[in-house]
Amino acid sequence: MKKNIRMVLLGEMLLFLAIFLFILFFSAWGLSTIVWFLDLPSLLCIILILIPGLIIMGEWKDFIKSFSVGIKQYSLLELKNIIGAVYAAQKLTVYGALFAIIISGILLLGRLDTPSTIGPDLAVCFLSGFYAVIIEFFLMPLKLNAERKMNEEMDLGDE
């Protein structure tokens, strides 16, 4: 069965969004808590490490190609490079999140004299990890799709 990776990613996004909204809808606080999950500086920290990191390493073009594996034909070498680029994106996402968590933690520890801000500041620390999990949730199928396609190409080459 030929799977379109873009449809897989769209399906994952809809599944994630449905589960997220379901949990929020049936929580004690309701849908108004959505704003608790928004922290632009944490997300920007991850993105500003991920994208320039891929560009500096020369993996950006191969990473972009990962969204069309299964739609376009790629050689084994290109598929191997695509897998490496997605792996690099996974690592950079984790490092970006750790960087944002450490920065948020340092800022939290710098304001311990104000107990009323500890909870919100700690929540911001967790949001960086939350964003990294969401990004990884979308990167994993890209890597698996490229690996599956590479295995298919290797099997065709053996015959």
MOVEN-V130208 format. One record per residue. N is the residue number from 1. RES is the residue in one letter. PSI is psi in radians with two decimals (NA if undefined). Layout:
((N:RES:PSI) (N:RES:PSI))
//
This chain:
((1:M:2.19) (2:K:2.12) (3:K:2.38) (4:N:2.06) (5:I:-0.56) (6:R:-0.64) (7:M:-0.63) (8:V:-0.80) (9:L:-0.69) (10:L:-0.74) (11:G:-0.73) (12:E:-0.72) (13:M:-0.75) (14:L:-0.70) (15:L:-0.82) (16:F:-0.81) (17:L:-0.72) (18:A:-0.79) (19:I:-0.75) (20:F:-0.86) (21:L:-0.61) (22:F:-0.81) (23:I:-0.77) (24:L:-0.68) (25:F:-0.67) (26:F:0.13) (27:S:2.96) (28:A:-0.41) (29:W:-0.33) (30:G:-2.96) (31:L:-0.26) (32:S:-0.22) (33:T:-0.03) (34:I:-0.65) (35:V:-0.35) (36:W:-0.39) (37:F:0.17) (38:L:2.09) (39:D:1.66) (40:L:-0.73) (41:P:-0.68) (42:S:-0.77) (43:L:-0.73) (44:L:-0.64) (45:C:-0.77) (46:I:-0.83) (47:I:-0.69) (48:L:-0.14) (49:I:-0.66) (50:L:-1.01) (51:I:-0.91) (52:P:-0.57) (53:G:-0.76) (54:L:-0.67) (55:I:-0.78) (56:I:-0.69) (57:M:-0.12) (58:G:0.38) (59:E:-0.04) (60:W:-0.81) (61:K:-0.72) (62:D:-0.62) (63:F:-0.75) (64:I:-0.63) (65:K:-0.46) (66:S:-0.38) (67:F:-0.14) (68:S:0.24) (69:V:2.29) (70:G:-0.35) (71:I:-0.79) (72:K:2.75) (73:Q:2.35) (74:Y:2.59) (75:S:2.96) (76:L:-0.71) (77:L:-0.75) (78:E:-0.72) (79:L:-0.69) (80:K:-0.72) (81:N:-0.65) (82:I:-0.77) (83:I:-0.74) (84:G:-0.67) (85:A:-0.72) (86:V:-0.66) (87:Y:-0.73) (88:A:-0.69) (89:A:-0.68) (90:Q:-0.80) (91:K:-0.79) (92:L:-0.61) (93:T:-0.77) (94:V:-0.78) (95:Y:-0.68) (96:G:-0.72) (97:A:-0.74) (98:L:-0.70) (99:F:-0.81) (100:A:-0.66) (101:I:-0.76) (102:I:-0.78) (103:I:-0.81) (104:S:-0.69) (105:G:-0.71) (106:I:-0.76) (107:L:-0.66) (108:L:-0.81) (109:L:-0.47) (110:G:-0.26) (111:R:0.61) (112:L:-0.26) (113:D:-0.17) (114:T:1.56) (115:P:-0.46) (116:S:-0.28) (117:T:-0.09) (118:I:-0.79) (119:G:-0.96) (120:P:-0.66) (121:D:-0.67) (122:L:-0.65) (123:A:-0.67) (124:V:-0.66) (125:C:-0.77) (126:F:-0.51) (127:L:-0.59) (128:S:-0.77) (129:G:-0.67) (130:F:-0.78) (131:Y:-0.67) (132:A:-0.69) (133:V:-0.72) (134:I:-0.79) (135:I:-0.75) (136:E:-0.60) (137:F:-0.53) (138:F:-0.43) (139:L:-0.59) (140:M:-0.81) (141:P:-0.52) (142:L:-0.78) (143:K:-0.78) (144:L:-0.67) (145:N:-0.77) (146:A:-0.69) (147:E:-0.72) (148:R:-0.77) (149:K:-0.68) (150:M:-0.73) (151:N:-0.69) (152:E:-0.74) (153:E:-0.65) (154:M:-0.66) (155:D:-0.70) (156:L:-0.60) (157:G:-0.50) (158:D:-0.42) (159:E:NA))
//
